[in-house]
Amino acid sequence: MKKLRIGVIDLVAPRPGGSLWSRLMNASFASVMPQAISVWCEEQGHAVTYVCYTGSEDLATCLPADIDLAFIGAFTEASHLAYALSAYLRSRGAVTALGGPHARCFPQDAQRYFDYVFGFTDKALVKGVLEDCSQHRPLGIRVSAAGQPPILPGVQERWKFIDNTLRKAPIIKIVPVIGSLGCPYHCSFCIDSTVPYQQLSFDLLKSDLAFLRGKFRRPLVGWHDPNFGVQFNETMDAIEEAVPPGSVDFVAESSLSLLTEPHLKRLKRNSFKMLLPGIESWFALGEKSRTMRITGMQKVREVSEHVNTLIRYVPLVQTNFVLGLDSDEGEEPFELTKRFVDMAPGAFPGYSLLTAFGQAAPLNLEYQRDGRVIPFPFHFLNNNGAMNLKPKNYTWTAFYDKVISLTEYTCSPRAIARRAVATRGITPRWLNTLRAVSSEGYGRIRYYREIRKRLDTDMHLRDFFEQRTTVVPRFYIDRIQRELGPMWQWLPAGGTEHDSYAYLKEEMEKQRQEPGVIRPLHVAVV
């Protein structure tokens, strides 16, 4: 096989620049898979340049001018930047490939701008693309493994790519580690809801943790597991066998159902510094919080008590909610969340607007069948910039009024002060306060207020929200142009638009071609 010049770009940031929070933290949000692909390419004898794009790098110069193949990893909010980067690299003769959440969620659209669009990705699939490495235009091809890979390169194999990225982190340096893939729960909105749970090698985990102790005085590890601790005792046994308790700090996203007090005691002993449990809703999705049979204020009381227990053992706790679910109606869901803010003051609530990410989850096909999906530009599909589903039980103005009120309540001086008092440690207090007063808090409030005002004054924008037009309002186009900066000139014509019903149309075409075949709602990309 010809030795190729490979570029691997992990688009952690969706735009140049960014807030104070993003400048401090983006380098710690690097993904595991782009680093794994870099390792696999080098194992095949190719020359690899890996870049974790944090918003400060110059995309026009951070890769060699003569690369043969570029792998780009992107979430949907970074897809316009990915499209522009692909066009730029293609103009220099490169073949381009897209992987990551956007490629899995919106493969039909990504095919317009890339030669390869990846679904599930393993070493054999990457090897096949390296051997082909040819242009596929005007429409790229979709490639996928049968499922998630059985093994991924560990920290030691990925170290030079990790080290290259963490040198950009000014203060907090989080090492990405993954111990499992998929999730045993089946939340209808989640990209992992149809991915079988799979535990990765404990032996590799132990060797990686021991390795990190030789690189840092006190390593900080961020678990990239969709749901940490499903095999709780086995995972903690591996950690304790590898490193002395308290010698490595950890951050993990887990479920309240797993975070019992005996487990919390063990997590504290092993220096877990931040947990991100999902609460999601007071009226639905109770599987992960052990609240399947209770709703409303009773659920608020039980979850608040549970979260306060978490805070006694772990300094930083972020509780995740989804706003706008079909189970929500009236004032109550928002008012109950305010009561939670009062009753569990040490937790930092993370709010996401309900978003249908293409074919990420089975429920999205139903939303498309119901005609509720709005073609907001991908740039705003970050769970906060836009809710691309028409609410079932709210008008748009009423919904934004309630979202603004809740966010203001959560980031009020009183709530910030109570959160600081209820939080142990200077660094956790500083991080919680910074999040509230930066783009995640005050910045989001300003943005929501702007949208709310325009719903009254900008008739084109209001018509777009109400599905009376599919023409993207100028407000959004101008913002994309401003935020992409120099890369805007490379965004292909039509790049801000997409067919928000492509998944449904594809499934209907499959049924037409094979009328006797009953297909599941979610079909693997092939």
C-alpha positions as a printed Julia matrix, in Angstrom:
526×3 Matrix{Float64}:
   0.0    0.0    0.0
   1.24   3.48  -0.86
   2.35   5.5    2.17
  -0.23   8.24   2.61
  -0.08  11.63   4.26
  -3.03  11.6    6.64
  -4.67  14.47   8.48
  -6.97  13.78  11.45
  -8.96  16.75  12.76
 -11.13  16.57  15.87
 -13.47  19.59  15.71
 -14.04  20.13  19.43
 -14.98  23.76  18.72
 -17.66  24.62  16.12
 -16.15  28.02  15.32
 -12.99  30.1   15.76
 -12.56  31.93  19.05
 -15.06  31.24  21.8
 -15.98  32.13  25.35
 -13.66  32.18  28.35
 -15.06  28.79  29.36
 -14.29  27.26  25.95
 -10.78  28.72  25.89
 -10.1   27.16  29.28
 -11.8   23.81  28.7
 -11.95  22.88  24.99
  -8.59  21.11  24.92
  -9.9   18.79  27.65
 -12.9   17.78  25.53
 -10.92  15.92  22.85
 -12.62  12.75  21.58
 -11.18   9.26  21.8
 -12.05   8.04  18.29
 -10.01  10.58  16.23
  -6.99   9.61  18.33
  -7.78   5.93  17.77
  -7.98   6.48  14.01
  -4.61   8.25  14.16
  -3.11   5.19  15.83
  -4.67   2.8   13.31
  -3.37   4.87  10.38
   0.15   4.89  11.79
  -0.01   1.13  12.32
  -0.62   0.82   8.56
   2.6    2.76   7.91
   1.11   6.15   7.04
   2.31   9.6    8.15
  -0.28  11.2   10.44
  -0.84  14.8   11.51
  -3.41  14.97  14.3
  -5.11  18.23  15.3
  -7.6   18.8   18.07
  -9.28  22.03  16.95
 -10.14  24.08  20.05
 -11.05  27.3   18.22
  -7.62  28.9   18.46
  -5.83  27.06  15.64
  -5.68  28.29  12.03
  -7.43  25.55  10.05
  -5.84  26.8    6.82
  -2.32  26.14   8.08
  -2.51  23.52  10.85
  -2.3   20.63   8.35
   0.46  20.0    5.79
  -0.37  21.34   2.34
   0.03  17.95   0.65
  -2.17  15.58   2.66
  -3.78  12.74   0.71
  -6.66  11.93   3.07
  -8.32  13.9    5.87
 -10.46  12.33   8.59
 -12.68  14.91  10.28
 -14.64  14.19  13.45
 -17.54  16.48  14.31
 -20.67  16.89  16.38
 -23.59  18.35  14.47
 -22.99  21.9   15.75
 -19.54  21.79  14.09
 -20.79  20.32  10.8
 -20.82  23.62   8.87
 -17.21  24.14   9.86
 -16.52  20.54   8.81
 -18.21  21.12   5.44
 -16.16  24.25   4.84
 -12.94  22.51   5.89
 -13.7   19.6    3.57
 -14.23  21.98   0.63
 -10.95  23.73   1.42
  -8.99  20.46   1.67
 -10.6   19.09  -1.49
  -9.46  22.23  -3.33
  -5.92  21.2   -2.37
  -6.4   17.71  -3.78
  -7.25  15.79  -0.61
  -9.82  13.05  -0.19
 -12.03  13.73   2.83
 -13.9   11.55   5.32
 -16.35  12.49   8.07
 -16.92  10.54  11.27
 -18.43  11.18  14.67
 -21.98  11.98  15.79
 -22.92  14.14  12.79
 -21.93  11.45  10.32
 -24.08   8.92  12.17
 -27.03  11.29  12.59
 -27.16  13.0    9.19
 -25.29  10.76   6.72
 -27.48  11.73   3.77
 -26.49  15.39   4.07
 -22.82  14.68   4.86
 -22.49  12.66   1.63
 -22.84  15.9   -0.32
 -19.55  17.21   1.06
 -17.32  14.19   1.85
 -15.92  11.26  -0.09
 -16.56   8.91   2.84
 -19.14   9.15   5.63
 -18.52   6.8    8.55
 -21.07   5.02  10.71
 -19.73   2.58  13.31
 -15.98   2.55  12.88
 -13.37  -0.1   13.63
  -9.81  -0.81  12.59
 -10.75  -3.01   9.62
 -13.07  -0.36   8.21
 -10.38   2.31   8.44
  -7.9   -0.03   6.75
 -10.34  -0.55   3.86
 -10.77   3.2    3.33
  -6.99   3.7    3.43
  -6.59   1.06   0.72
  -9.25   2.69  -1.45
  -8.49   6.37  -0.73
 -10.28   7.66  -3.8
 -12.65  10.47  -4.65
 -16.37   9.7   -4.55
 -18.14  12.71  -6.02
 -20.56  14.37  -6.34
 -22.02  12.04  -3.71
 -19.79  10.37  -1.15
 -20.22   6.78   0.01
 -21.38   5.63   3.43
 -19.26   3.02   5.16
 -19.9    1.25   8.45
 -18.73  -1.63  10.59
 -21.31  -4.06  11.92
 -21.11  -2.45  15.36
 -18.85  -0.63  17.77
 -15.23  -1.9   17.81
 -14.4   -4.68  20.28
 -11.2   -2.9   21.33
  -9.82   0.64  21.12
  -6.25   1.91  21.48
  -5.5    2.78  25.08
  -3.92   5.87  26.58
  -0.38   4.59  26.03
  -0.99   4.02  22.32
  -2.72   7.4   21.98
  -0.33   9.26  24.25
   1.46  11.49  21.73
  -1.9   12.71  20.43
  -3.22  13.25  23.96
  -0.06  15.06  25.01
  -0.17  17.27  21.89
  -3.7   18.35  22.84
  -3.25  18.84  26.59
  -0.36  21.23  25.97
  -3.08  23.63  24.77
  -5.0   23.39  28.06
  -4.0   26.38  30.22
  -5.11  25.06  33.61
  -7.3   21.95  33.72
  -5.98  18.98  31.74
  -8.42  16.06  31.42
  -7.16  12.81  29.86
  -9.84  11.02  27.76
 -10.36   7.4   28.8
 -13.14   5.02  27.8
 -14.04   1.77  29.55
 -17.29   0.81  27.83
 -19.42   1.44  24.76
 -23.19   1.6   24.36
 -25.75   1.77  27.14
 -28.15  -0.71  28.77
 -30.87   1.95  29.04
 -33.17   2.91  26.18
 -33.87   6.66  26.44
 -35.79   7.39  23.27
 -33.85  10.57  22.39
 -30.32   9.17  22.86
 -27.85   8.12  20.16
 -26.74   5.21  22.36
 -30.25   3.89  22.96
 -29.91   1.2   20.27
 -26.2    0.44  20.81
 -25.64  -2.71  22.89
 -23.63  -2.21  26.06
 -20.07  -3.5   25.77
 -17.38  -3.52  28.46
 -13.84  -2.91  27.2
 -10.68  -4.51  28.55
 -10.04  -4.11  32.29
  -6.39  -5.12  31.8
  -5.9   -2.25  29.33
  -7.61   0.12  31.74
  -5.3   -0.86  34.57
  -2.14  -0.45  32.49
  -3.32   2.95  31.24
  -3.99   4.29  34.73
  -0.58   3.09  35.92
   0.97   4.74  32.86
  -0.7    8.08  33.61
   0.74   8.17  37.12
   4.14   8.34  35.49
   3.09  11.35  33.37
   1.33  13.54  35.94
   1.76  14.2   39.63
  -1.99  13.71  39.98
  -3.74  12.78  36.72
  -7.29  13.93  35.96
  -9.21  11.34  33.92
 -12.44  12.03  32.05
 -14.48   8.89  31.38
 -16.06   8.97  27.9
 -18.37   6.05  28.67
 -21.98   6.87  27.74
 -22.87   5.55  31.2
 -20.01   4.96  33.63
 -20.19   2.18  36.16
 -22.68  -0.25  34.64
 -20.32  -3.01  35.8
 -19.57  -0.98  38.89
 -17.71  -3.34  41.2
 -15.58  -4.83  38.42
 -14.64  -1.35  37.17
 -13.77  -0.06  40.64
 -11.79  -3.23  41.36
  -9.71  -2.54  38.24
  -9.1    1.08  39.26
  -8.07   0.09  42.79
  -5.75  -2.64  41.53
  -4.06  -0.2   39.16
  -3.48   2.88  41.33
  -3.62   3.76  45.05
  -6.96   5.3   46.09
  -6.88   9.08  45.76
  -3.85   9.2   43.43
  -5.93   9.84  40.27
  -8.91  12.2   39.99
 -11.92  11.21  37.87
 -14.91  12.8   36.09
 -17.77  10.6   34.84
 -21.28  10.67  33.43
 -23.43   8.11  35.17
 -27.0    7.33  36.2
 -28.63   7.99  39.54
 -29.74   4.35  39.57
 -26.06   3.35  39.77
 -25.08   6.0   42.31
 -26.2    4.34  45.51
 -24.61   5.46  48.77
 -22.3    2.43  49.03
 -21.12   3.15  45.49
 -20.68   6.84  46.32
 -18.47   5.97  49.28
 -16.26   3.96  46.97
 -16.2    6.75  44.37
 -15.15   9.25  47.03
 -12.39   6.95  48.25
 -11.11   6.8   44.66
 -11.24  10.58  44.17
 -14.15  11.02  41.77
 -14.43  14.81  41.55
 -17.41  15.3   39.23
 -20.49  13.29  38.3
 -23.06  14.09  35.61
 -26.28  12.13  36.26
 -29.28  12.46  33.97
 -32.65  13.38  35.5
 -34.17  14.38  32.13
 -37.81  14.91  33.17
 -40.18  14.97  36.16
 -42.84  13.09  34.18
 -40.97  10.57  32.02
 -37.67   8.75  31.47
 -37.32   7.55  35.04
 -35.35   4.37  34.29
 -31.93   5.95  34.86
 -32.95   7.6   38.14
 -34.86   4.66  39.68
 -38.07   6.72  39.58
 -40.16   4.81  37.05
 -43.24   4.78  39.28
 -43.21   8.35  40.58
 -43.64  11.73  38.9
 -44.09  15.38  39.72
 -43.25  16.81  43.15
 -42.72  13.38  44.67
 -39.98  12.73  42.11
 -38.46  16.17  42.83
 -38.23  15.34  46.53
 -36.68  11.91  46.02
 -34.24  13.04  43.34
 -33.23  16.14  45.35
 -32.48  13.98  48.37
 -30.46  11.61  46.2
 -28.51  14.46  44.56
 -27.76  16.02  47.96
 -26.32  12.66  48.97
 -24.11  12.76  45.86
 -22.84  16.2   46.82
 -21.75  14.93  50.24
 -19.36  12.55  48.48
 -18.47  14.28  45.19
 -17.62  18.03  45.0
 -19.06  18.76  41.53
 -22.43  17.45  40.37
 -24.17  18.43  37.13
 -27.76  17.27  36.75
 -29.02  17.01  33.17
 -32.55  17.9   32.05
 -34.34  17.89  28.68
 -36.81  20.75  28.16
 -39.78  20.48  25.81
 -40.48  16.76  26.02
 -43.92  15.66  24.84
 -44.72  14.56  28.4
 -44.36  18.17  29.62
 -47.31  20.55  29.73
 -48.04  23.89  31.35
 -46.05  25.62  34.08
 -45.47  22.57  36.24
 -42.33  21.03  34.64
 -40.47  24.34  34.81
 -41.69  25.24  38.3
 -40.72  21.81  39.58
 -37.22  22.31  38.22
 -37.0   25.6   40.11
 -37.98  23.74  43.27
 -35.2   21.27  42.53
 -32.73  24.17  42.21
 -33.85  25.27  45.7
 -33.82  21.8   47.23
 -30.47  20.68  45.76
 -28.56  23.99  45.67
 -25.13  22.44  45.22
 -25.94  20.84  41.86
 -25.36  22.7   38.6
 -28.38  22.01  36.33
 -27.64  21.45  32.65
 -30.64  22.18  30.42
 -31.0   20.83  26.89
 -33.75  21.75  24.46
 -35.35  18.66  22.94
 -33.59  18.07  19.61
 -34.08  15.42  16.94
 -30.62  14.63  15.57
 -31.52  13.0   12.27
 -31.45   9.22  12.55
 -29.68   9.14  15.91
 -32.62   7.66  17.82
 -35.75   5.63  17.0
 -38.11   8.36  18.17
 -36.84  10.76  15.51
 -38.54   8.77  12.77
 -41.86   9.27  14.53
 -41.23  13.02  14.8
 -40.61  13.11  11.06
 -43.75  11.11  10.34
 -45.69  13.62  12.42
 -44.24  16.51  10.39
 -42.81  18.3   13.43
 -39.15  18.66  12.43
 -37.92  22.16  11.49
 -34.79  22.57   9.32
 -32.77  24.76  11.68
 -29.18  25.04  10.42
 -26.92  22.43  11.97
 -24.78  25.17  13.52
 -27.51  25.69  16.13
 -28.21  22.04  16.92
 -26.15  21.87  20.09
 -29.11  21.25  22.43
 -29.33  24.96  23.21
 -29.13  27.05  20.05
 -32.43  25.75  18.66
 -35.15  23.24  19.37
 -35.82  21.75  15.95
 -39.15  20.17  16.94
 -42.39  22.08  17.18
 -43.47  21.69  20.83
 -46.43  19.42  21.36
 -47.97  21.27  24.3
 -46.62  24.84  24.09
 -46.69  27.78  21.76
 -43.23  28.98  20.87
 -43.59  32.23  22.81
 -44.85  30.44  25.91
 -42.06  27.88  25.68
 -39.29  30.49  25.43
 -40.84  32.54  28.23
 -40.6   29.49  30.49
 -37.08  28.54  29.36
 -35.86  32.09  30.0
 -37.52  32.21  33.42
 -35.97  28.89  34.45
 -32.48  29.81  33.2
 -32.64  33.21  34.93
 -33.71  31.51  38.16
 -30.87  28.99  37.91
 -28.24  31.69  37.23
 -29.59  34.37  39.58
 -27.18  35.89  42.14
 -29.12  34.08  44.86
 -28.79  30.68  43.16
 -25.1   31.25  42.39
 -24.42  32.19  46.02
 -26.34  29.2   47.4
 -24.53  26.91  44.96
 -21.17  28.24  46.15
 -22.1   27.71  49.82
 -23.27  24.15  49.11
 -20.14  23.28  47.09
 -16.95  22.04  48.74
 -13.6   23.33  47.53
 -12.32  26.47  45.84
 -11.96  25.0   42.34
 -15.47  23.48  42.2
 -16.98  26.77  43.44
 -14.99  28.71  40.85
 -16.04  26.39  38.02
 -19.73  26.51  38.94
 -19.67  30.3   39.17
 -17.79  30.68  35.88
 -20.33  28.47  34.1
 -23.23  30.53  35.42
 -21.82  33.94  34.45
 -20.3   32.96  31.07
 -21.83  31.68  27.85
 -23.54  28.72  29.5
 -25.53  30.97  31.84
 -25.71  34.69  31.17
 -24.78  34.26  27.5
 -27.55  31.73  26.97
 -30.08  34.02  28.67
 -29.15  36.87  26.3
 -29.53  34.57  23.32
 -32.91  33.22  24.43
 -34.16  36.76  25.03
 -33.11  37.69  21.48
 -35.03  34.74  20.02
 -38.06  35.57  22.15
 -38.05  39.19  20.97
 -37.76  38.14  17.34
 -40.71  35.79  17.67
 -42.77  38.96  18.12
 -40.97  41.27  15.69
 -39.43  39.15  12.89
 -42.28  37.64  10.88
 -39.97  35.55   8.68
 -38.4   34.0   11.76
 -41.83  33.39  13.29
 -43.06  31.76  10.06
 -39.99  29.52  10.06
 -40.7   28.4   13.64
 -44.35  27.81  12.8
 -43.4   25.76   9.69
 -45.05  28.18   7.27
 -41.72  28.44   5.4
 -38.55  26.38   5.18
 -36.37  29.33   4.14
 -33.8   29.85   6.89
 -34.16  33.32   8.48
 -31.43  35.85   7.84
 -30.78  36.07  11.59
 -29.34  32.54  11.55
 -27.41  32.93   8.28
 -25.75  36.13   9.5
 -24.77  34.47  12.75
 -23.22  31.48  10.97
 -21.26  33.78   8.67
 -20.01  35.85  11.58
 -19.04  32.86  13.71
 -17.33  30.84  10.97
 -15.13  33.82  10.18
 -12.62  33.14   7.39
 -13.97  29.61   6.86
 -17.34  31.0    5.7
 -15.97  31.55   2.21
 -15.39  27.79   1.91
 -18.86  26.7    3.0
 -20.4   25.19  -0.17
 -23.55  26.67  -1.68
 -26.55  25.27   0.15
 -24.4   24.25   3.09
 -26.65  26.0    5.62
 -29.69  24.02   4.44
 -30.61  20.37   4.77
 -33.54  18.04   4.25
 -34.85  17.49   7.77
 -36.94  14.53   6.53
 -34.13  12.63   4.79
 -34.25   9.76   7.29
 -37.98   9.21   6.75
 -37.66   9.42   2.97
 -34.85   6.88   2.98
 -36.84   4.46   5.12
 -39.92   4.88   2.89
 -37.8    4.16  -0.18
 -36.46   0.99   1.43
 -40.0   -0.13   2.2
 -41.05   0.62  -1.38
 -38.19  -1.46  -2.77
 -38.79  -4.31  -0.3
 -42.49  -4.1    0.61
 -42.51  -7.45   2.38
 -39.67  -6.55   4.75
 -40.56  -5.06   8.13
 -37.67  -2.88   9.19
 -36.87  -1.56  12.67
 -37.2    2.17  13.21
 -33.44   2.55  13.48
 -31.35   1.04  10.73
 -27.57   0.84  10.86
 -25.74   2.99   8.32
 -24.27   0.91   5.53
